[in-house]
Amino acid sequence: MFAFLAAHRRELFPDELFADLFASGRGRPSVPGDVMAAVIVLQALHGLSDGDTVDELTFDLRWKAACGLPVTAAGFHPTTLTHWRRRLAASDRPNRIFDVVKAVVAETGALTGKTRRALDSTVLDDAVATQDTVIQLIAAIRQVRRVVPGAAEVVAQRCSAHDYDDPGKPAIAWNDQAAREQLVDALVRDALAVLAGLPGEQPDPKAAEALALLALIAGQDVELVDEGSDPPRWRIAQRVAPDRVISVVDPEARHAHKTVQRRQDGFKAHLAIEPDTGLITQCTLTKASGADSSDAAVGPGLLAEESEPVEVLADSAYGSGDARAELAEAGHRTIIKPIPLRAAVAGGFTLDDFAIDYTAGTATCPNGVTRPITARRTVTFGKACHGCPLRTRCTTRADGRALVLTEHDQLLRAARRQAETADFQSVYRKHRPMVERSIAWLVRGNRKLRYRGIAKNDHWLHHRAAALNLRRMLTLGLTADHNGWVLT
């Protein structure tokens, strides 16, 4: 990588690639664009902080050679990297370095004839500490006091649950449940008093965001108890709020359950991978949980830029009816593990044991009874279940078996039949190891993110993917000749 950048960084990252970042003619960069791009790629490849990156550039001869710097040249200040990231993020093409490497891959023909893409995701740890309800309430009130005009006076007059000059936890007997409950009740009242004492519409976006976050924090983890009392008390709710904010410092971080055993806090990196070469063809970063962040919701969009239909490999997280329908509409073929069916009775009949005639609009049970499918895609067998010899294997409901068919039931049934074939199993098993390897390359030394929020971490993810793709292309023989980029 160092040798390649030393020889070809100007061809890879020409000056015009970054011209729009300084189009005003003022504030021209003291570091050339090709040097900065090379540093960004090497930083993403090695997973270094800004300070460590500058140290490498100052003291490591490989870095100096890659960036074309004299041996005696001193590194620039670490804030230069921050400055460039901000410029890139604010531009029309924030992921241009990833796009440049992607164009190189296309020019070499490395993906020519490679008509498979694997979809997968991995959870990355956030850069902040997870906060409990008490800390979040205190931090949210402190933030409102700091950024909302007039909030300091409201907090001073109406809030008494805690000394908000102290960012730590209140000094109470934490092993005393009554004391904890009293504190939660008082903090929620303080939050509600602040919200009531300030206008909801704020001209400053930061002030509006701070008030909205306080309102969210004050309601997501608590519930009223003894509503008939005066005043009613607030307590920690006996549930987990959907899309729960876990930190005021980074409101976009979320709890994630990649598996039942593996629980993390942070964000989710979604990837489309060519399984023969291990190249990442597209990526994006979302919250770690939530309907809009699910694999099935995000995955099909990663293939939107494919020039022709591909064969999509994925696990059951991408196996929803909506995802399959979206992929089919785009012309893609799918080898996606189906979502397992659950029988109403352990070891009994599943939905696939019922024969569905989509043309006639009927469903037939294992005992041969046929019933119509309603406009809402439900089927009720009702009285036909009374005295049925198969009932103990079919349902425990007193009123008999009922089916609810999804909008894409036909697609899902076909997918389950496909998964039973030998071709499905052989293709999936053949290409899965390389996909796992690509994800391992992505997270090696970088499981914990360095930035806050989706935008900054998505920017990092694209730089990381660009660096990994470039390294992989070098392994495949990337070089340049008079015809352009080629694979030897």
Order of alpha helices (4+ residues) and beta strands (2+ residues): alpha-alpha-alpha-alpha-alpha-alpha-beta-alpha-alpha-alpha-alpha-beta-beta-beta-beta-beta-alpha-beta-alpha-beta-beta-beta-beta-beta-beta-alpha-alpha-alpha-beta-beta
